[in-house]
Amino acid sequence: MRKGILEYCILSVLSDGDAYASDILDKLKGARMIVMEGTLYPLLTRQKNAGWLSYRWEESTQGPPRKYYSITEEGRRFLVDLDASWQELVDTVNKLRHC
């Protein structure tokens, strides 16, 4: 379940704009979702292989080139589906809590 939520969160972060992996980690940590690099990179690779993300290399003034990730149109469509599933889950849990 956590992996699915992390994938949802990664796509949500990237829906706001392209990001470097450490930027993604910072945004997740800022939302109190603690994720380690060793967890993030396999998920980014999985999402890229699924066609939900793409990436590009950019030169850096502070070291080696950086890989910036962006959400694809297919990823945006999948995110819409995830939004609907998330809302359905929240609604169901709220109903159960208030029975």
C-alpha positions as CSV (number, residue, x, y, z in Angstrom):
1,M,0.0,0.0,0.0
2,R,2.8,2.4,0.9
3,K,4.5,1.8,-2.5
4,G,1.2,2.7,-4.3
5,I,0.9,5.9,-2.2
6,L,4.5,6.8,-2.9
7,E,3.9,6.4,-6.6
8,Y,0.9,8.6,-6.3
9,C,2.8,11.2,-4.4
10,I,5.7,11.2,-6.9
11,L,3.3,11.8,-9.8
12,S,1.6,14.5,-7.8
13,V,4.9,16.3,-7.1
14,L,5.9,16.1,-10.8
15,S,2.5,17.4,-11.9
16,D,3.6,20.8,-10.6
17,G,6.7,20.8,-12.8
18,D,10.0,19.0,-13.6
19,A,12.2,18.0,-10.6
20,Y,15.5,16.6,-9.8
21,A,15.4,13.5,-7.5
22,S,16.6,15.5,-4.4
23,D,13.9,18.1,-5.1
24,I,11.3,15.3,-5.1
25,L,12.7,13.9,-1.8
26,D,12.6,17.4,-0.3
27,K,9.0,17.9,-1.2
28,L,8.0,14.5,0.1
29,K,9.9,15.2,3.4
30,G,8.3,18.7,3.6
31,A,4.9,16.9,3.5
32,R,6.2,14.6,6.3
33,M,6.5,11.6,4.1
34,I,10.0,10.3,4.8
35,V,11.5,8.5,1.8
36,M,15.1,7.3,1.3
37,E,16.9,7.6,-2.0
38,G,17.1,3.8,-2.1
39,T,13.3,3.7,-2.2
40,L,12.8,6.7,-4.6
41,Y,15.1,5.6,-7.5
42,P,13.5,2.2,-8.1
43,L,10.1,3.9,-8.1
44,L,11.2,6.5,-10.6
45,T,12.6,3.8,-12.8
46,R,9.4,1.8,-12.6
47,Q,7.3,4.9,-13.4
48,K,9.6,5.7,-16.3
49,N,9.3,2.1,-17.7
50,A,5.5,2.3,-17.3
51,G,5.5,5.5,-19.5
52,W,4.4,7.8,-16.7
53,L,7.6,9.7,-16.5
54,S,10.4,10.9,-18.7
55,Y,13.7,12.5,-17.9
56,R,16.3,14.7,-19.3
57,W,19.9,15.5,-18.4
58,E,20.9,19.1,-17.5
59,E,24.4,20.4,-16.9
60,S,25.0,21.6,-13.3
61,T,27.2,24.3,-12.1
62,Q,27.8,22.3,-8.9
63,G,29.0,19.0,-10.2
64,P,27.9,16.3,-12.7
65,P,24.9,16.7,-14.9
66,R,21.5,16.2,-13.2
67,K,18.6,14.0,-14.3
68,Y,15.3,16.0,-14.2
69,Y,12.1,14.0,-14.2
70,S,8.8,15.1,-15.8
71,I,5.4,13.6,-15.9
72,T,4.2,12.4,-19.3
73,E,0.7,12.8,-20.8
74,E,0.1,9.1,-20.0
75,G,1.3,9.8,-16.4
76,R,-1.2,12.7,-16.2
77,R,-4.0,10.5,-17.2
78,F,-2.9,7.8,-14.7
79,L,-2.7,10.5,-12.0
80,V,-6.4,11.5,-12.7
81,D,-7.3,7.8,-12.2
82,L,-5.2,7.7,-9.0
83,D,-7.0,10.9,-7.7
84,A,-10.3,9.3,-8.2
85,S,-9.2,6.0,-6.5
86,W,-7.7,8.0,-3.6
87,Q,-11.0,10.0,-3.1
88,E,-13.0,6.8,-3.2
89,L,-10.7,5.3,-0.5
90,V,-10.9,8.4,1.7
91,D,-14.7,8.4,1.4
92,T,-15.0,4.7,2.2
93,V,-12.7,5.0,5.3
94,N,-14.7,8.1,6.5
95,K,-17.9,6.1,6.1
96,L,-16.5,3.2,8.2
97,R,-15.2,5.6,10.9
98,H,-18.6,7.2,11.2
99,C,-20.8,4.1,11.3
